[in-house]
Amino acid sequence: MKKSNEIEFKCHEHHLKMDIGEYIEKMKQYRDKNINSETCDKHNNKYFSYCFDCNKHLCEECVKIENHIYHYKLYLLEIKPNIKILY
């Protein structure tokens, strides 16, 4: 049997196959510390929510101070896996 060097993604109606090397190259753009950080660089607090209108993470201070009151936000606590579910 021939080994495949492809990775496959399936999500609802989307189906994508690509070479693993190509996938790694595409993912290099997401190795930025600012993208992957869990802490707000303005207030040094953990992120509290994500604003879909601004496409950025917000800490509790950002939510209070900045102009996100009528924006569509997701609160990270609501989507964080329950410890009981993980075990």
C-alpha positions in Angstrom: 0.0 0.0 0.0 1.4 3.4 -1.0 1.8 6.0 1.8 0.0 9.3 1.4 1.6 12.6 2.2 -1.7 14.4 2.2 -3.8 15.8 5.0 -7.6 15.7 4.6 -10.2 18.2 6.1 -13.9 17.5 6.2 -16.3 20.1 7.6 -20.0 20.0 6.7 -20.1 20.4 2.9 -16.4 21.3 2.6 -13.8 18.7 1.8 -10.2 19.6 1.2 -7.0 17.5 0.6 -3.5 19.0 0.4 0.1 17.9 0.7 1.4 18.0 4.3 4.3 20.2 3.2 1.9 22.7 1.6 -0.2 22.7 4.8 2.8 23.4 6.9 3.9 26.3 4.7 0.4 27.8 4.8 0.2 27.5 8.6 3.5 29.3 9.1 1.6 32.6 8.9 -0.2 31.7 12.2 3.0 31.3 14.3 2.9 35.0 15.2 2.9 35.4 19.0 0.3 38.1 18.9 -2.2 35.8 17.1 -1.6 32.9 19.4 -1.2 34.8 22.7 -3.8 34.4 25.5 -3.0 37.8 27.0 -4.0 41.3 25.9 -0.9 43.4 25.2 -2.6 46.7 26.1 -3.8 45.6 29.5 -1.8 42.5 30.3 -5.0 40.6 31.2 -6.3 37.2 29.8 -8.7 37.5 26.9 -12.3 37.5 28.0 -14.1 37.5 24.6 -13.8 37.7 20.9 -15.3 40.5 18.8 -16.4 39.3 15.4 -17.1 42.8 14.1 -13.5 43.8 14.8 -11.9 40.3 14.4 -9.9 40.6 17.6 -9.7 39.2 21.1 -10.7 41.4 24.0 -9.8 41.3 27.7 -12.3 42.5 30.3 -10.8 46.0 30.2 -11.1 46.2 26.4 -14.8 45.3 26.7 -15.3 48.1 29.2 -13.2 50.8 27.5 -13.4 50.2 23.8 -16.3 50.6 21.4 -17.7 47.1 21.3 -21.0 47.5 23.0 -23.2 46.8 20.0 -20.8 44.4 18.3 -21.3 40.6 18.0 -19.1 39.0 20.6 -18.4 35.5 21.9 -17.5 35.1 25.5 -14.7 32.6 25.8 -16.0 31.2 29.1 -19.1 30.0 27.2 -17.0 27.8 24.8 -14.3 26.7 27.1 -14.5 22.9 27.5 -15.8 21.7 30.9 -13.0 19.8 32.8 -15.5 17.0 33.4 -16.0 16.5 29.7 -12.2 16.4 29.0 -11.7 13.3 31.3 
